[in-house]
Amino acid sequence: MTFIVNIPLTRLRNNDYFQFMADVKGLVVQATPAALNVEEEAVAFDNSFTALDEAINVDQGSVLTEKVQDADLRRDYTWTALNGRVKATLYSPIPEEVEAAKHLERVFDLYGGIRYLSLKEQTAAATNLINDLKDRDMAVHCQTIGIMPWVLAHEAENTAVNDLQNQRDSEQANRNFAKAKEVRLAFDKVYETLINRVNAMVTLRMATPVIENFIIEVNQKIKNLENQLAARQGRSDSGEEESPKTPAEE
C-alpha cells in the first residue's frame, strides 16, 4: 500500500510553503474533492489557502505610508527649487553667479531628474548629489548663488524619507511575519487532516485509481521539494547561500 509521505512543513520558507500548498490545491481540483472523498476537507483547505495568500502576498499597507509620501513630496519640492534656482542663475547679471551656476548645472545634469526615480533610488541619488554639492569646490559655488541652506534642507528631507521608509519596512516585515506564522500553523492542521483522510482510504482498502494517482502526484511534489531543500542546504553549508533564521522570514 502506498501512502502520502510526511513532509517537514516547518522547514519550508514562505514561498516554498505557498507553492507546495498551491500544488496540492491544484491536484485536489484536478482529481475533484468528491472523487477523493475529501469534500469537507477541501473547503477548509481552500479557505486556509486564501488566508495564506493574503498573509504572504498582499501588502496590508501602513499608517506610515502617508508620512513617507508627504516627506517625499517635500523632498521633491526642494530638489525642484534647487534645480530651478541653478538654471535661473545662468541668466544672472552678475558674472560670478553665472560661472558658479554653470558648474552646479553640470552636477545636476549628471544625476538627471532624480525626483522621478523610485523612492530608494531617489534616496541614493539624492545622497550622492548632496555630497557632491557639499564638496569643498562645489560648496563655494553653492554659497555664491545662495543655495547652501536649501542643500542642507534637502539633505534633512532625504534623511527623513529614508528613516520613515525603513521604519515602515520594518513594521510591515514584523507584522507580515507574525501573521504568516499564525496562518501557517493553522494551515498545517488543515493539510494534515486532508492527507490523513486520503491515507485512511488506503488503510481501509477503499482507494480508487483516482486516489492512487493523487497519492503518486503529491508524493512526487514532496520529493521534488525535498530535493530542492537538500540542494539549498548544500549551498548553505558551502557558504554559497545564507540560511534564513526562520522559514517564515523570507
Sequence and secondary structure as in RCSB ss.txt:
>XXXX:A:sequence
MTFIVNIPLTRLRNNDYFQFMADVKGLVVQATPAALNVEEEAVAFDNSFTALDEAINVDQGSVLTEKVQDADLRR
DYTWTALNGRVKATLYSPIPEEVEAAKHLERVFDLYGGIRYLSLKEQTAAATNLINDLKDRDMAVHCQTIGIMPW
VLAHEAENTAVNDLQNQRDSEQANRNFAKAKEVRLAFDKVYETLINRVNAMVTLRMATPVIENFIIEVNQKIKNL
ENQLAARQGRSDSGEEESPKTPAEE
>XXXX:A:secstr
        GGGS HHHHHHHHHHHHHHHHHH HHHHT HHHHHHHHHHHHHHHHHHHS    THHHHHHHHHHHH
HHHHHHHHHHHHHHTT SSHHHHHHHHHHHHHHHHH  GGGS HHHHHHHHHHHHHHHHSHHHHHHHHHHT HHH
HHHHHHHHHHHHHHHHHHHHHHHHHHHHHHHHHHHHHHHHHHHHHHHHHHHHHTT   HHHHHHHHHHHHHHHHH
HHHHHHHHHHHHTTSS   SSGGG 
